[in-house]
Amino acid sequence: MPTTPLSEQRRLGLLYRISREISGRLDLAELLQRVLQATVDNAQAKTGSVIVLNEQNDVLYSALMMDNAFQPDPERRLAGTLNGGLAGWVLTNRQPALVVDTTRDPRWGRRPDDEAVGPKSAIAVPLLGRARVVGVLTLVRVPADTFDKDDLVLLTAIADQAGVAVENAQLYAESERRAQAMRALADTAQAINSTLRLDEVLHRVAQYAQSLLRVETAAIALVRGGQVDFRESVGRMADRIKGLDLKVGDGIAGWVVANNQSVITTNVPGDPRFRRGLDQQTGLLTLAGAAVPVRLQDTVIGVIEVMNPVDGRFAADTLSLLESLASLAATAIVHAQQVEELKAAESRFSSLFEDNIDPIIITNQDGLITDANRKAVEVFGYGRDELIGLRVTTVHRMGTAFLGSDRFKHLRGGQEITYQTRITTKQGVEIPMEVHAKLIQRKGQEFIQWIQRDITERLQLEEMRNDLISMIFHDLRSPLGNIISSLDVVQASIPPESETEHALLTIANRSALRMSRLVDSLLDLRRLEAGQMNLTKEQTDLNTLASDAVELVMPIAEGKNIRLRKDVPARLPMVDVDADMIRRVITNLIENAVKYTPGEGTVTVSAKAGAREVTVSVKDTGPGIPAGEHQRIFSKFTRLQREAAPKGLGLGLAFCKLAVEAHAGRIWVESASGQGATFNFTLPY
C-alpha cells in the first residue's frame, strides 16, 4: 500500500502526541509500546521496533510491531538486527541511519522476508540518554524510497524525547526495584530473626535469596572444620544439593570460603573455579551463579549461593543484595547456633544430673533448693516437690555455716568447697556425707550445686582401721620399752673390747628406738586428730633439735651412701615448742628424704629466721613430687604410686602436718618431677 509523506501539521501532531504519551509515564513497557504504536501509526510504517539496553549493553526490553500488531518473542526475532543489522550499526556509531533501499545498503542485514516483500525503506535512530545510548528505534516502509530526510529528522526528534523518557523510566524502575529489595530485606531480617531454630533460619535465608534475586535455586552452606556443608537449599534439585559436602577451596562455594570474596559468573561451566562433575551429582545444570561469604567479623562461617536467574541474567546489584542478605543471616545463624549449643549443653547437664549415682541438689544463692535429681529424692526421702523450696540447712545438719558468710565469696569466685556433714532424711535418719559445693551457670543464672557422697562405709572402715592401729601400737609400746631396757643392760655388761657384740647391740638398740618413735608418732597422730594432745612446750634451740635428728638418721644415710648435710645457722631465735615432737618432725622429714633419694645423693637440712617465724627446710635430690600430689601426700595412708618405690604406711607426713599445725605453724612442699623435693615448715617465735 503506497504511503503519503507526512504534512508539517501531522509531524507536529505526532510530536505532540509522543510528548503526551511520554509525559508522566514511568512504566517502561507501557511507555515504549505507546511510543512505538503512535510512531508506527503516524509514519504508516509496515514494521516498527524498539530495543532498550542496560548499562552492560544487554537487552533490557524490546518490542516489535508488524502490520499494526505487536509480535511475540521480540527479543529473539530482533537479535539479528543487533548482531549484524541496521540497529547494531546505529548503536555502534551512535548516529541515525536512513536506508533508502534495503537491497542496496550494506548496513541492512538480510532478513528472511526480504525476497517476498522486496525492496524497503528504513530509518533507525539511537535513543540517547544523558550519558549513553539507551536503545534504538527502527521503522520500515514498503516499497523503497518512501522515507526521506524529513522523516529522519522527525524520528530523531521523537527518539530524543523517548531516550530521556526511557532513561527516566529505567531510573524509576531501578529505584522501585531497590525500594522493593530494601523492603524485602527488611522483611527478611524480621523473618529470619523471629526464630532461634537453626534449620528454620537457614531455610528462610535460602527462601528469601531465591525470591529476592528471582533465581532457579538458592542454597546456604556452613563451614565446619575444613568442609563446606550445604545445610539448606530451595528451588530446583534442592533435595540433591542439600547435604552436599565440599572441601574448602573446592568449587565456587569452596573458593568463596577460602578467599573470603564474593563472586558472580555468567558462564559457570567455563569458570575454572567450578568443580567438574558437580552438575551430574546434583542434577542441576548451572549456567550462571553468584555466591557470597557469610561472615562473623572477619571469619567466614558460611556461604550463600544462587544459581540460574529466571530471566537469564543477573541484575547489576545482585552481589550487593546478596551480601546484605548474608550480613543479616550471619547474626541470625550465630544466635541460632548459640541457642542450639546451649540447648545441647542443658540436655547433657540434665542427663548427667538426673542419672548421677550421687544425690545432687541445686539451690539459689540464698540456699533455697530449686532442683533435685532422682538419687536425692530417693536418699532424702522427700518428694521432688517437697524438696524444692526447703533450705539446704534443713537437710544438711552440719558444715553449712559458710553459706552467706565470708567463705561463700570463694564459691562465687569459682572455687569448689568440700566439707563433711550429716544429712537428715525425712524419716529422721542421719547419713554422713562428703559434700562438694560450687557455683554453676544454668539458664543464664547462677546457682549452687551440692553433690553429696555417702561416706558411711568409708568412715566405718577408717574407724576400724584407727582402732586396729591404736590397739596394735598400744600393745607394741610395752614390749618395745622392755626390749630397749634389756638391750641397754646387755650392752652395759659386755666388756669394752667385744667390738662386734657392741656394734650388733647398737644396731638393735637404734632400730628399737626407731620403732618406739614410730609408735609414739602414731599415738600422737591419733591424739592430734582428736584434739586431745597436751603439748609440753619450752624454749628450745632448733639447731640442737636439727643436730639430734641428723645424728639419728646418719647411720641410715651412710648405709645408702647418701651425703647428709646440716646447714643451720649457729644463732637462731629460740622457739616455744614441744621439743620431742618437733625433733620427731625433723627426723621424719629427714628419714623420708633419705628413703626416696637414690645412692650418691644429698639431703640437706637448713633453717632461716624471718620477721616472726623460723623456717626449717629438708631438701633432697630424689625423683621429685608431681604438682598434683603436693597436698595429697600430707593425708593419712597416702603414698606416691611409683614402681620400685619404698613402701610405708603413709603416716609420717600426716603426723608432721598435724604436729606443726598444733604449734601454729605451716608445712608445705616445693617440688617438680625429676628435680628433687624441699619440705618446709615454720614455727612462730
BAKEVEX-898362 format. One record per residue: residue in one letter; x, y negated, z of N, C-alpha, C in turn. Coordinates in steps of 0.1 Angstrom, whole numbers, plus 5000, padded with zeros to 4 digits. Atoms other than C-alpha are relative to their C-alpha. Layout:
<atoms>
aXYZXYZXYZ;...
</atoms>
This chain:
<atoms>
m500950125000500050005000500949885000;p499250115001501549674990499849915012;t500150094989502349425017500249864995;t499950145004502049055016500949935010;p499250074991504548815031499249935011;l500650074989503748665065500049854997;s500050145001502548305063500649945013;e499450074989504048045086499150015012;q501050004989500848045106500050145007;r500049864994500948425111501350025007;r498849994992504548405121499949945014;l500150074987503848155148499050085009;g501049924992500748365158500750125006;l499349884995502948675161500949975011;l499150044989505548495182499249975012;y500950044989502748355204499550135007;r500549874994501248705208501050085007;i498949934993504548855216500449945013;s499750074988505248585241499050035011;r501149964990501848665258500250145005;e499849864996502549035258501150025009;i498849984992505948985273499849945014;s500150074987504948735300499250075010;g500749944989504048885333500050155000;r500049855000504649245322501450055004;l498749954995507349425342500150154999;d499949865002506449785334500650024986;l499249995012509049875307499350084989;a500749925010507050145289498849924994;e501150075004503949935287500449884991;l499550125007505949625276500450044986;l499449965013507749805248498950054990;q501149955008504649975235499249884994;r500850115004502749645233500849914990;v499250085010505649455216500150084987;l499849935013506149735191498750004993;q501349995006502349765184499749864993;a500350135006502049385178500949974988;t499150035010505149365157499750094987;v500349915011504249665135498749954993;d501350055006500649535130500249884992;n499950135007501649185120500950014989;a499149985011504549295099499550104989;q500649905010502349555081501150114997;a498949905002505249805087499450145000;k500449865000504850175079500650075012;t499449944988507250265107500749905009;g499450084990508450095138500650085012;s499549934988510750205166500849905009;v499350074990512350065197500850095009;i499149924991515250215217500649915010;v499450084989516350085251501150095007;l498949934994519750175266500349955014;n499550054987521150165301501449954999;e498750055000524450035312501150094995;q499149895005526150365302499750034986;n500449985014524650335267499350144998;d500849895002522450635274498649954998;v501450055003518850615261499250015012;l500850014989516650495288498550014997;y501449995005513350465268500049984985;s500250025015512250495232498650024997;a501449985006509050465212500150004985;l500049995015508250545176498550004995;m501350015007505150435155500150044986;m500149975014504250585122498650004996;d501450015005501150495103499149965011;n500850064989499850295133499750105012;a500249904989500150595157501450025007;f498849964992502750655185500350154998;q499649865002504650975179500650065012;p499449934988505551235205501550034998;d498649974999509151315215500849904991;p499350095008510550995201501650015001;e498550004998514051035216500750104991;r499449905009514751355197499949954985;r500250045014513351205164500949884997;l499250125002515350885168501550025002;a498649984996518651045179500949984988;g499150025012519951045143500349864996;t499850145003519450675139501149935009;l498950054991521850615169501350054996;n498749945003524450855158500649964986;g499450045013524750765121499049924992;g501050085008521850535111500149855003;l500050145000520950175109500049955015;a500050044986520150145147501450015006;g498749994995523550275155501049894995;w499150105005525250025132499749875007;v500350134994523349735148500650005015;l499450004987524349845183501549995001;t498550015000527949885174500549864996;n499550135005528249555156499349885007;r500750104992525849365179499449894991;q500650105008524149185150498950074992;p501149945007520949225130500450044986;a499749955013520749405097498750004991;l501150005010518449355066500450104989;v499849905010518249655043498949984989;v501050035011516549555010499550134994;d500349875006516749904995500750115007;t499349904991517450205018500850104991;t499349905008518650414988501449954996;r498850065004521450164981500949945011;d499250064989522650055015500650125009;p499449894992525150285033499750005015;r500350004986524050165067498850085003;w501249924998520850355063500350155000;g499849864999521150715074499050084993;r500949935008519550965052499050075010;r501049944992516151085066499350114992;p500649895007514151405059498949954990;d501150045008511251205044500449904989;d499650105010513350975021499650044986;e500349965014512851184990498549984997;a501450005002509051204995499549854999;v500550144999508550835004500649914989;g499350085009511150684981500749885006;p499250124995513050354984499149925010;k500750084990512150145015500849885003;s499350124995513049815030500050015016;a499949994985514149795067500749885006;i499350104991515149545094500350065013;a499749964987516949635126500749885007;v499550114992517749375153500450045014;p499749964986519549405186499249935010;l500750074989517649335218501249965010;l498950064992520149105236499549965014;g500250044987520149075273500949885004;r499150114996522148825293501450034998;a498549975002525449005290500250124991;r499749885008524949315269498850024991;v501149965009522849475241499250115008;v500849914992519949645259499250104991;g500749915009518449805228499949964986;v500150045014517449785191498550024996;l501350005006514149715173500150024985;t499949975015513649865138498650004994;l501249995008510849815112500350054986;v499849955013510449995079498849984992;r501250025009508249905049500350084987;v500049945013507450075017499349914990;p498749955005508550014990501149915003;a498850084997511949844988499649864996;d500150145003512449474985498749935006;t501150064994509549395009500349925012;f499550094989511549235037501049904995;d499150105004513348915033500749945012;k499350064989515548685053499149935010;d500950064991512548505068499550105010;d500449904991511348835082501150045010;l498849974991514848895096500149895011;v500050114990514748555114498950025010;l501249984991511248625128500350125009;l499749884992512248975140501149975010;t499050034991515348835155499549915012;a500650084990513348575174499250095010;i500749914991511048845187500950085008;a499049924992514049055197500649935011;d499450084990515548765216499149995012;q501050014989512348735237499950145007;a500149874995512049105240501250055008;g498849964993515649155251500049955014;v500050054986515348925281498950075008;a501149944993511949075289500450155004;v499649864997513449435287500950005012;e499050004989516349335310499349975013;n500750034987513949175335499250125004;a500849884996511749495334500950105005;q499049904995514849705339500449965014;l499650044987515949495368498850025010;y501149974991512449515383499850145003;a500149864998512249885377501150055010;e498949964992515649925393499849965015;s500250044987514749715423498850085007;e501149924994511449905427500550145003;r499549864998513350235424500950005013;r499250014988515850115450499149995013;a500950014988513050005473499350135004;q500649874997511350335469501050105006;a499049924994514650505476500349975015;m499850054986515150295507498850055009;r501149954992511650385519500150155002;a499949854999512250745511501150045010;l498949974990515550735531499549975014;a500550024986513750575560499050115004;d500949884997511050845558500850125003;t499149894997513851095556500650005013;a499350014987515650965586499050035011;q501049974990512450975606499650155001;a500449865001511651325594501150095006;i498949914996515051485600500449985014;n499750034986515451315634498850045009;s501249964992511951435645500150145005;t499949864995513151785651501550025005;l498649964995516151935670500350144997;r499749875005515952275653500949994988;l499050015011519052315631499450044987;d500549955012517352525605498949914994;e501050095005514452275602500749874995;v499350115004516851985600500650024986;l499349965013518852155571498950014989;h501149995010515552235553499549874995;r500550135004514351885554501049924993;v499050085007517651735543500050054985;a500049945014517651975512498849964993;q501350035007514051905505499949854996;y500050145004514451525506501149974989;a499050025010517651545485499450044986;q500649965013515651725458499049904995;s501150095004512651485458500649864998;l499550145002514751165462500849994987;l499250015012517051245433499450074988;r500749935011514551445412500950104993;v499149905005516751745407499350145001;e500649865001516052115399500350075013;t499649934988517952245430500849915009;a499250074990519352095462500450105011;a499549914990521452275488500949925010;i499250064990523252195520500850115007;a499149904994526252385534500749945012;l499350044989528052365567501450075000;v498649954999531852405573500150095013;r499849914989532652705595501350074999;g498649955002536352775600500549964986;g499550035014537752795565499050034990;q501149965009534352875549499049884999;v501150095003531652665533498850084999;d501149914999528452835543498749934996;f501250065005525352745523498850055009;r501049974990522752735551498549984995;e501350035004519752595532500049964985;s500250045014518552545496498550004996;v501450015005515352435479500049994985;g500150015014514252455443500250134993;r499849885009515052705415501250085006;m499049914996517053005426500549975015;a499650044987517152865462500450125009;d499849884991516953215478501450064997;r498749945004520153325459501149915004;i498950094996522053015468500250005015;k499950004985521153025505500750135004;g499249894995523653245523501350014992;l498849995008526353185497501249955008;d498850054993529853155512501149974990;l498950045008532752975496501249975009;k498950054992536252915508500249854998;v499750145001537252555515501049984988;g499250025012538652435481499550074989;d500549925011536752685461498749944995;g501250055006534152555437499849855003;i500250154998532752195436499849975014;a500350024986531352215471501350015009;g498849984993534652355484501049894998;w499150115003536552085466499749875008;v500550124993534451815482500450015015;v499649994986535151955517501549995001;a498650014998538851995511500649864998;n499450135004539351645496499249895007;n500850104993536651465517499649894990;q500450105011535451295484498750054994;s501249975007532151275466500350024985;v499849975014531851405430498750014993;i501149995009529451375401500550054987;t499649955013529751565369498850034991;t501049975009527651585338500250124991;n499649885008529451895324500650105010;v499549914990529652145352500850124994;p499249885006530752445330501449964996;g498750045005533652235317500949935011;d499250064989534752095351500950105006;p499049914995537952255363499750045015;r500349984986536652235399498950115002;f501249915000533652465390500650145001;r499549864999534152825401499350094990;r500549925011533753055372499250135006;g500749884996531153335376498949965011;l500950044990529153135402498650004995;d501450005006526153085379499550144999;q500549875001525953455373499750065013;q500349964987526053515410498749945006;t501250074995523253265417498850014991;g501150005010521253305385499649864996;l500350135004521252925381501049944991;l499150075010522752765350500149865004;t499850144996524252445363500749924989;l499450095011524752175337500649875005;a499550124994525151865358499850015015;g500149994986525751835395500749885007;a499450104992526651595423500150065014;a499849954986528051675458500749895008;v499450104991528951455488500350075013;p499749944987530651535521499049955011;v500750044988528651525553501049985011;r498850034991531051355578499549975014;l500150054986531251315615501349935003;q498850085000533651025618500850034987;d499249965012536451145595500150154998;t500049855002535751515598498950044992;v501049955009533851695571499350125007;i500749894994531151915587499150074991;g500949945010529251995556500049934987;v500150065014528351915520498650014995;i501350005007525151825502500250014985;e499849985014524951945466498750004992;v501350005009522251865439500450044986;m499749945013522052035405498949984991;n500950015011520451965372498849905002;p501150104999518451635372498950044991;v501149965008514951685359499949934987;d500150075013515151415332501350014993;g498849975008518551545321501249915004;r498950094997520751265336499949955014;f500050064987521751125370499949854999;a500150154999520850765379501449955005;a498750064997523750525384500250005015;d499850014985523150515422499850145006;t500249864995522950895426500950025012;l499049974989526150915447499749925012;s500350094988525250615469498850055008;l501149954993521850755477500350135007;l499649874994523251105483500949985012;e499150034988525950955506499249945012;s500850054989523350765525499250115007;l500749884994521351085530500950085008;a499049924992524551265541500349935013;s499750074987525150995567498950025010;l501249974991521651035581500150145005;a500049854997522051415580501050035011;a498949974991525351415599499649995014;t500550024986523851275631499050105004;a501049904996520851495630500550145001;i499449874999522951805623500750025013;v499249994988525351735651499150015013;h500949994988522451675676499450145000;a500649875000520751995665501050115004;q499049904996523952195668500349995015;q499850014985524552055703498850065008;v501249954993520952145713500150164999;e500049865001521452495699501150065009;e499049954992524752535717499649995015;l500550024986523152405749499050115003;k501049894998520252655745500750135001;a499249884999522752935739500750025013;a499349994987524752845769499050025012;e501049984990521552815790499550145000;s500549865001520453155777501050105006;r498949924994523853305786500049995015;f500050024986523653145820498950075007;s501249944995520153265826500150155001;s499849855000521153625816500950045011;l499049974989524153625839499449975013;f500650044988522253455866499050115005;e501149914996519253695866500650145002;d499649864999521254015861501250025009;n498949994992524053945885499750095012;i500349904989524554215912500149935013;d499950074988525253945938498849905001;p501150104998522453725953500549864997;i499650145004522653375938498849915002;i501050104999520653075948500649874995;i499750135005520652725933499349905008;t500650114993520052415953500349864994;n499650135004519952045947501049955010;q499050054992522451825964499549965014;d500550014987520251795994499850135007;g500149874994520352166000498750074998;l501349935002516852245988500150104989;i499949895010516652575969499049974989;t500850025012515452525933499950124992;d500149885008516052875919500750115007;a499449884994517053225929499950124991;n500049895009517953535910499350125006;r500749884995516353885913500650065012;k499349944988519054005937499849925012;a500250094988518553705960498650035006;v501349974996514853775961499950135007;e499949864994515554145969500749995014;v499250004988518154075996499349915011;f500650094989516453776014498650055004;g501349964997513053946013498949914998;y501050105004511253636002499650024986;g500450025014509253595970500749894995;r499350115006510853365945499349875003;d500750134997508153105951500149965014;e499750034985508753135989501349945002;l498650054998512453075985500149864995;i499950135006512052775963499449905009;g500550114990511752465985500650025014;l499349994987513552616015501349945000;r498650054999516752466028501050115001;v499049894999519952666024500350035014;t499749974986520452626061499050095007;t501049924994517252816067500450154999;v499649865003518753136052501550025004;h498649994996522453056060500149955014;r500050044986522753056098501349945004;m498750054996526452976099500849954987;g499150045010529052786078499549904990;t500550095009526852536061500149855005;a500050134994527752236082500649904990;f499450095009529752086053499049944990;l501050055009526552026033499749855003;g500350144998526351646030501149935009;s499050064992529451596051501249974991;d498950045008532951496040500550114991;r499649895009533651846027499250014988;f500949995012530751806003500649924988;k499450085011532751545983500950084992;h499149925007535151815974499350094990;l500849935010532352015958499749914988;r500450095011531351705938501349974991;g498750025008535051675927500450124992;g499749895008534852015911500650125008;q499449904993536352225939498950115004;e500949894995534852565949500350025015;i499849984986534352615986499550155004;t500349874996534452966001500050015015;y500149984985533353056036499150125003;q500849894995531753336056498849955008;t501250034992528253326071499250125002;r501049904998525453536082498649954995;i501350045005522253516062498950075008;t501149944993518953576078498850034990;t501049975009516353766058498649965006;k501450034995512553706061499650095011;q500349904990512454016083500849975013;g499150034988515053856107501350085001;v498849925000517854086097501249914996;e498850085003521353926097501050084992;i499149935009523754026069501249914999;p498850095002527353896069500349994985;m499850035014528153726036501249924998;e498950105005531153566018499349924990;v500750095009529753266000501049914992;h499250085008531253085971499049894995;a500850115004529752735966500749914991;k499350105009530452505937498949924992;l501050085008528752225917500050054986;i500149965014527352315883499149904993;q500950085009525652135854499050094994;r501049925005522352265845498849914995;k501150085006519852105820500349855003;g499650144999521851775823500049955014;q500050044986521651765861501050085008;e499049944991524051855890499250085011;f500549924989523152145913501250075007;i499049914993525052365938499650144998;q500349865002525352725930500750085012;w499549924988525752965960500050154996;i499849855003527053315952500350075013;q499849934987526653545982500550154997;r499449865002528653875985499950075014;d500249934987527654126012501450065004;i498749954995530854196033499850095012;t500249924989529254426058501050115001;e499149895000531354726048501449965002;r498750054998534454516045500449975014;l499850044986534054376080500150135009;q500049884992533354726094501450074998;l498749945002536454866077501249935006;e498950084994538654576088500050025016;e500149984985537354616124500550145004;m499549874997538054986123501550004999;r498650005002541554926109500749925011;n499450084989542254656135500050085013;d500149914988541054886163501150115000;l499049895001543255166150501449955002;i498750054998546254946147500349965014;s499850044986545754796182500350125008;m499949884992545355146196501450064998;i498749945003548455276178501149925007;f498950084995550654986188500049985015;h500050004985549454976224500650135005;d499449874996550355346226501550014997;l498650005003553755276210500849925009;r499250104992554754996233500750075012;s499549944988555255206264501250104996;p498949915003557355486247501249924994;l498850075005559455226229500849945011;g499350064988560255056262500950105007;n499249894994561355396276501250034992;i498849965009563555466245501149895002;i499050104999565255126247500750005014;s499449994987565855166285501050115001;s499249885000567155516280501349984992;l498850025009569555406252501049915008;d499150084993570955136274500750075011;v499449924989571555376303501150104994;v499049905006573255636280501249934995;q498950085005575355366263500949965011;a499250044989576555246297500850115006;s499349884994577555596308501150064991;i499049945009579655676277501349925001;p498750074999583355596280500349914988;p499850105011584555296260500850064988;e499249955011586955506239499150084991;s500849925009584055706224499349914990;e500550105009583555466195498950054991;t501149955009581455696173498750015008;e501249994992578955756201499449865003;h500550144998578755386209499449944987;a500650055013578155306172498650064997;l501349945003575355556169498949955010;l501050054990573655436201499749854997;t500250145004574055076189498949994989;i501049995011572155166157498650045005;a501349964994569455346176499449895008;n500650104992569055066200499549884992;r500550115009568854806172498750034993;s501249955007566255006154498850005010;a501150004990564155046186499649865003;l500450144997564354676193499249944988;r500850055012563154606157498650055001;m501349954999560254836162499249935011;s500750074989559454666195499649864996;r500450135005559454326178498850014991;l501249975009557054466151498750025008;v501149974992554754596178499549875007;d500450134993554854256197499349914990;s500650095010554154066164498650044996;l501449965003551154286156499049975011;l500950034989549754246190499749855001;d500250145000550353876189499149954989;l500850035011548753866155498550015003;r501449984996545554006169499549905010;r500450104990545553766198499949864993;l500150135007546253466175498849994992;e501350005008543353566152498849985009;a501150014991541153586182500049885009;g499950124992542353266197500350025015;q499849974986543453436229501550005003;m498650004998547253376226500449895009;n499450104991548853196255501449984997;l498750035003551953026244500849955012;t499150044989554852986268501049904993;k499250105007556352656255501149945009;e498950064993559652506264500949934990;q499150085009562152256249501150104996;t499149895005564252476226500849944989;d499050045010567252426203499750104988;l500349925012566252556168501350074994;n498749955005569952606160500350145007;t499849874993570152876187499150114995;l501049905005566953046175500550064986;a499549965014568353056139501250095002;s498849924999571653196151499650145005;d500549874995569853466171499450094989;a500749925011567753566141501050054990;v499049965009570753576118500850125005;e499249894994572653796142499250135000;l500849885000569754036145499950074986;v500249955014569354076107501350034993;m498749985007573054066098500450144997;p499649865004573654446100499250054988;i500849955011570754506076500549934987;a499550075012572154236052501350064996;e498749945003575654386054499850144993;g500249875005574254726047499650004985;k500450025014572754596014501049924992;n498950085006575954396006499449864996;i500650135003573954066008500649905010;r499450114992575553746020498949925007;l500950074992573653596049500649875006;r499450134996574353216054499149935009;k500750094992573352976081500549864998;d499650145003573352606071499149915008;v500850084991571752446101500949895007;p499250114993572952106115500250035014;a499749974986574652126149499149935009;r500850084992572451856162498649984993;l501450015004568651886157499149965011;p500950034989565851746177499550125007;m500549894992564651976205498550014996;v501549985003561152126198499450075012;d500749944989558552226223499250124995;v500649885006557752586213500150125009;d499849874994557352946224501250064993;a498749975006560953036218500050154994;d500049865004560453416215499150014987;m500949995011557553366190500749944987;i499450065012559453126167501250074996;r498949915004562553346169499550114991;r500549895008560453626156499549954986;v500450065013559053396128501249994991;i498850015008562553316116500650144997;t499549875002563653676120499250074989;n500849945011560653796099500349954986;l499750065013561353546072501450054994;i498749965005565053646070499950154996;e500149865003564254016071499250024986;n500849995013561653966043500949964988;a499150045011564253776022501050104997;v499049905002566854046027499450124993;k500749885006564254316018499849994985;y500350025015563454155984501149954992;t498850055007566954035975500850124996;p499249895004568954275954501549985005;g498650004995572554365963500849894993;e499250115004575254095959499349875000;g500850124999572553835965500449925013;t499850094988572453555991498749955006;v501150054992570053456018500549895009;t499550124993570453106033498949955010;v500950064990568852976065500449865002;s499650144999568752596067498949935008;a501050084992566952326087500349854998;k499850145001566451946084499049935009;a500950084992564851686106499449894992;g500850115006562151456094499649895010;a500450104991560451156110499350055012;r500849954989558151366131500050155001;e499949854999558951726124501350054994;v498849935005561751976117499550104991;t500449905010561552186086501150115000;v499149885001563152536086499850074987;s500149935013563852706053500850134999;v499349885003564853056043499950024985;k500049995014565953086007500850124996;d499449875004566753405988500349994985;t499749995014568053495953499350124994;g500849885005565353765947499249974988;p500850025012562853805919499049895000;g501050105000560653525930498650055002;i501449974997556953505936499149924990;p500850075009554353415909499249905007;a500850124994552453085915498750055005;g501349964996549153265917500050085013;e500049924988550353465947500549925013;h499450084990551653175968499149995013;q500950014989548553155990499750145005;r500449874996547653525990500950075009;i499049924993550853656004500049985015;f500150034986550053496038498850075006;s501149934994546953716042500450135005;k499749874994546954036062499950114989;f500049885008547754366044500149964985;t499850045014548754176012501550024997;r498649985005551854295993500049974985;l499950025014553154195959500150144993;q500049875007552554475934501150004989;r498849995009555954535918500550155000;e499449875000557554855906501250015008;a498849984992560254985929500149905011;a500050114989559354705954500050075013;p500149954987559954765991498650015005;k501349984995556954896009499949945014;g500350054986555354756041498649995002;l501450014996552154686059499449864995;g500650135004551854326047499549925011;l500550074988551554186082501049895005;g499050094995554853996087499749854997;l500350145004553953676067498749955007;a501250044993550453676082500249965014;f499650044986551953666117500749875000;c499350135001554353386106499049894999;k501050115002551453176094499249975012;l500850034988549353216125500949945011;a499150044989552353166148500449854998;v499650135003553452846130498849905002;e501250084998549852706129499649995014;a500350024985549452776166500949905006;h499150104996552352536170499749864993;a500450135008550552266148501049984989;g499150015012552952336120499450054987;r500549965013552652426083501150104995;i499149905006554152716063499650014985;w500349995014554452746025501250064993;v498949945008556552905998500249924987;e499750065013558252745968500850104992;s499449895008559052995940499450004986;a500449975014558753095904500650134997;s499649875004559053435888501550004995;g498649995005562753525884500949905005;q499250114995564053225903500250005015;g499950004986564153335939498849935007;a501150064993561853205967500649935012;t499650074988562152955995498849995009;f501050014990559952996026500349885010;n499850114991559452676046499049995011;f501150034990557752596079500549885008;t499750124993557552286100499550025015;l500350014986557452226138500149865004;p499950144995556551886153500949995012;y499250034988558751726179499649875006;
</atoms>
